[in-house]
């Protein structure tokens, strides 16, 4: 699923080149019109949330080092919520997809995740397919030694990979099974990228820049070379309001039309 370039040319021609880059490469980088103090406020809020030792984070099987990935911080920070609902981002997404974006998930990072390359579509599915976007905003200048974000150009045009494609027909019943399947998925993608000679790029974003990627674009984090460096950043995930429903690929089988639906509407950031 990509932008309707003809529609954009006819109705929003000033966004045509941006839309072409998004369609070709699977990602774009934009400069947000936010002040330095806004980024610092998010960082301060995250540090406050951490100090209280009472925060929600991704499951341990999605952690690759000791730095926590804080989810739903928007419930405790107006600044995190404001970034998730940033008007520049929402406007661009609505133009690219010709549908209203629905912000439903935030993750805040303190340091690089060191997570291998993956697609968000292994986590969040939609019907119609591929109505999903990630927007990753740097809250500080990102160093090459801090485990920066990498993306795989044009990988959004590769086939959707399901756990059934990797030989798993049953539904996982334990966290150990989920981790085993996900690890096999990561190994598969690494080989797939190498065999198909896909290009990995690592843009070093400045504070206030946002990288927006298409649903199936492979992305991940480089190794942290300097453990003293932070990599304060926030990712927000968006579905769109023209979808029939949303589902959890971990527990679904697209080939058999067996879907475990996800109630995204109750998770909307508003």
C-alpha positions, 0 to 999 in steps of 0.5 A: 500500500503506497500513496496515490501519486496521481491524486497527490499531483492533482490535489497537493502537488507541493507534496508530490516529490515527498510522496515519490520518495516515500513510495520509492524508498519506503521512508522519508525524513522531515524537520518538525517545527518544534522548539528545543525546549519541547524535546527537552520536556519529553526527555525530562518527563521520561526521566521522571517516569523512570525515577518512579519505577512504575512504568509500562515497557515492552515485554522482555523478549523484545528487549536486547539490552538493559535499557527499557523501552517505555510504552504508553508514556503519553498517558503520563506526559502531555509532551509525549502525547503532543508529539504523537499528535504532531500536526505536521506528521498527521497532515503528511500521513493523511496526504500519503494515505488519503485517510485519517491517521490513528495514533495508537502506540508510543515507545520512548527510548533512552538508549539504542535498542540494538534490535535486529532488523524487522518489520513493524508489520510482524506486530501490527496488521490491518485489513486492508493490509499495510495501513500502518506507519511508524514515525521515529523522532530524535529528541537529541542529535543522534551519534553514530556510536549510540546505536542509531536507527537503520532502515533498509531501502525499498524493503517495503515492497517485499512480500509480507512475512508471516510466521506461517511462512517460517513453518509455524502453523500453530499459535504460540502458547508461551512467551518462550515460543513467541521468542523462539519464533521471533528469533527465527524471523530475525534470522530469516530477515537477515539472510533475506536482506543479504541474499537480495542485496538490499541496501541498509542506510543509517541516517543520523537524525538531528533533534527534532527530525522525524523518520517516517516509514512504510508498514513493511519497511525493515528497520532496526538499531546498530550496535552501541559502540559507546555505552555512555551515550543516550539516544533519546527518541520516540516512535509513534505507530499509526493505523488509518480510519479506512480499515475494516479491522486490525489484528495481531499477526503473532496469533493470526493466520492470514492464509486461513483468514483466522485473525485475532483482532486488536481493539485499536480504537480503545488505544487511540491517543487523544 
